[in-house]
Amino acid sequence: MNQKWKKLGVIFCPHENHEWMYSHAANPSIEHINGDLFRVYFSCRDKLNRSSVGFFEFDHNEPNKTLRISDKPLLSPGERGAFDDSGVSIGCMLTHNNKRYLYYLGWHLGVTIPFNNTIGLAIDHKMNLNFERFSQAPIVDRNALDPLCLSYPWVIEENGRWRMWYGSHIRWGKQHADMEHIFKHAESSDGINWIRDGKVILPINFPKECALSRPMVFKEDGLYKMWFSFRDKVYRIGYAESKDGIAWERMDSKAGIDVSANGWDSDSVEYPCVFTHRGKKYLLYNGNGYGKTGIGMAVLESA
């Protein structure tokens, strides 16, 4: 049976809250605090389009009522010349041994190409929302296996085995959207030093599609399930399943969500984040404008 998500509407959208949070709430990553209280980490932008990472909190019983918004960025653009000097966008956040690991995409604008992105890490060592960069350099950088550009990482830890799914460019084209951007996989014993084999685990339907973006992996009953974004001119949400997290079967018809006839998500849907609460499965996602219209929520009606 195909999944079917019932849309519950927008639950958060910045409205010039701070200079660094002028617009956008993209790439939601959720953390359960306690009871019905949740915190959502997201990427926002200033007037110059530079992205930072912030958060908001909500009660699951009234998700459209924001209880708290970060008054300062958890992570800001890096120093001039650094790999993340043009912006930082969250891939995911997870907790391990009483520390929060925030894996993010560092933006560095290019000259011959629009951007040259790599993957960074910031750690909240005391669980007090004070994140520190692990390094001024990326933890997953360009190399012979990924020579062009990297994108949004999703990381899980399984009994000491850390796994990352991330995006990688195969080629750039003459136009901004003329590219091939696919998913790959990496492993680590500590969440910091990563081993890659360079194999493509999920390709695009070229030339109809130009990119896959922001994989979100959810393990359930021994099966790996991936929600992600795929793009031609605008994004849609796709879905895939795997027994080992490496060999994936793409089945977008089972994604269970598409654009609305009108409103905040009538042009595109992207950047999904799935979570469970009190026996039900929920989906956070973005709509039009890569997060410009905010973050919405949906509940799974059938699967």
N, C-alpha and C positions, 0 to 999 in steps of 0.2 A: 504493500500500500504506500502511495506517495505521501510525503509529509504535507501538512496544510497548516500554515500559520495565520492566526487571527490578529490583525493589527490593532494595537491599543493606542496608537497615536504618539506624538512627540512628548518626550518626558523632560528634555532639557535643550536649551539653545542660548548661547551667550548673546547679550545685548550691550556691548561696550562696557562689560563689567569692570575691566581694568585695561590699562594700556597694552599689556601683553596678552589679554584675553578680549580683544576687540570683536572678534567674530570666530565662527566655526567651532564645532565640537565633533572631531573626527576620531576614527579608530578606537571605539570604546573597548576597554578591558575592565572586567568587573571583579570586585573583591567582596566577599560576604563578611561583614563585620560581626554581627550577632543578631539573633532573632530575625526580625524582618528588615534590618538595616543593611544597606548595601552602599558601597563606594564605587564610583565609576571613574576610571582614569581615562583621559582623552587628550587629543592634540587640538590646540587653538591657535589663532593667528593674531598678530598685531596689525597696525595700519599699513605696514610695509610688507605684509604677507609672510613674515617670519614666524615660524611655529614654535610653540613651547608646550609643555605638558602640565595639565592641571587636573582637578578632580571635582566632582560633586557627589553629594550623598542623598539618598532617598529612602523612604519607608515603602516596602513592597506593597503595602495595603493602599497607599496613595502615591504611586510612582510619579505622577505629574506635579507633585509638590516638592520642590527642592528644599532640603533641610539645611544644607551647608555647601558653600562653594569655596574653593581654595582662594586665599587672599594674596598668595604669592605663588609663582611657578615652582613646581617640583623640579623642573629641569628647563633651562633656558638655552638659547643658541650659544655655541662655544666661542672661544677666542678667535680673533681675526686670523685667518689662514688655517684654522683647524678643520677637520673633516666635517664638523657639524656647525660651522660658523653661520650658515644661512638658515638654520632651523633644526629642530628636533621633533620627531613624530614617533609616538609610542607604537611599538609592535605588540608587546604584551607585558604584563606584570605577574609574577608569581612569588610565593613565599617559600622559603626553605631554611630550616634551622634558625628560625626566629630572625630572618632577614628578608627584606623585599628585594627582588631582582627586577629591574626595569630594563628590558631590552628595547632598544629604539633605533630608528633610522636617522642617521645624520645627513643633513642636506648640505651640499656644497655646489653652488651654481657654477656652470661651465661656460666656456666661450664657444667652442665648436659644437657642443651638445648642450641641451637645456640644464642638465644636472648630473652630478657624479656622486652617487650615494653609497654609503657603507653602514655597517651595523656597530652600534655602541652599547655600552652597559653602564648603568648607574645603580648603586646599591644603598638601600636604607638599612644601615647596620643595627640601629637601635629600635626599629619599628616605630619611629616617631615622625615619619614623613619628611625626614631630612635626607634626601638622596645625594650621594656623592659619586661623581664619575669614577669608574674603575681606572680609567686611563684617559689621557687627552687624545689617544689614538684609538681607532676602531678595534674591536675584538675580532671581527670578521671583516677582512679587507679584501680588496681585489688581489687576485693571484692568477696563476696560469689556468686554474680551473674556472675562475670567475673573473675574467679580465676586464669587463666593461663597467658594470654597475650592479649593486645589490639593493634589495629592498626588504620590506617589513618581515621581521622574524617572529615566529611563534614557537615558544619553548615549553616543554613539559619535562618533568623529572620522574623517572621510573626506577625506584630501588637502586639509586646510584648511577643510573644511565640517563644522561641528559640528551634530549633530542630536539633538534631545531629544524623547522621547515621555513624556507626563505625564498625570496624572489631573486632571479638573476637574469641579466640581459644576455641574449645570444647575439643580437646585433642592433645597431642604430640605423635609422634611415634618414632621408633628406628632410622629412617633415617631423614635427614634434611627436606626433602619434604614430609615426612610421617606425615601428620597432618590433622586436620579438622578446617578450619577457615571460619567463616560465618559472616553475618551482623546482627547488632542489632540497636536499636533506643533509644534515650534518650531525655528528655525535660528539659528546664530551664526557669526561669523568668528573668535571668540577663546575661546569656551566660557564667557564671562562675560555679555556683552550679547546678549540673546535677542530675536528677532523672531517674533511670533505672528500668525496670521491668524484664530484663533478657530474654525476649522472642526473639526467632530467627525470624527475619522478612524475611530473604532470605537465604535458606540453599544451600549447594553445592550438586552436583550430585555425591555423594560418592559411590564407590571408584574411579570413573573415574576422579573426580576433587579433589584437596586437599585444595584449598583456593580461596576465593573471596578477592579482594583488592580494596581499594580506591574508594568507592562509590562517584559519583558526581550526585547531585539531582538538577533538573531543573523543575520549576513549570510553566506550560503553559496551559492557558484556563481551569484552575481549576483542571488540571491533573498533578500528580507528575510523572516525568520521570527520570529514573536512568540509567546512563551509568557507567559501572564498569569493572574491570578486573577479569577474572576467569582463573584458572591455573591447569594444570596437570604437564607436564614437562616445558612448556613454556606458556606465557600468551596470551589470546585473549580478545577482548572487547565484553562484554555482554550488555544486555538492559532489562529493566523491567518498568512496569507502575503500578500506584496505584492511587486510588481515595482519600485515606487519609494519604498516606505516611507510612503506617504500613502494610497493607495487599497488597503484591506485586505479580504481575503476571510476571513471567520471560518469555521473548520472544527474545532470543538471535538472532534468524533469522532476526529480524528487526534492529539489531545493524548497519548494512549497511557498515561495514568495516572489512577487514581481512588483512592478510599478503600479501606483494607483491611477485612477482616471483623472484625478486632479489633486492639487495640494502639494504639500512639502516633499513628497516622494513620487511625483508624477513623471519625472524625467529619468531618474536613475535610482538604484538601490545598491549599496555597497558596504564593505567593511563589517561583516557580521561577527557577532560574539554570542555564543550560546551558553546558557547556564541553567541549572536546575534549582528549584526551591519548592519545598513542601509537596514533593511528588509530581511536580509539573516542570515542563521544559519551556524556557523563554529565550527570546532572541532580541539582542540589541543590534541596531544597524543604523546606517546613515542613508539619507535620501539625496535630493538635488544638491549639486554644488560641492561634492566631496566633504560634506559636513557643515556647509554654510547654513542649512536649514535645521541643523540640530541632530539629536539622537532620538530615535523612536524605539518602541518596544512591541513585541508580538508574543503571543502564547501559542504553543503547539496544540492544535485541536485533534489531529490524527497523525498516525505514523505507520 
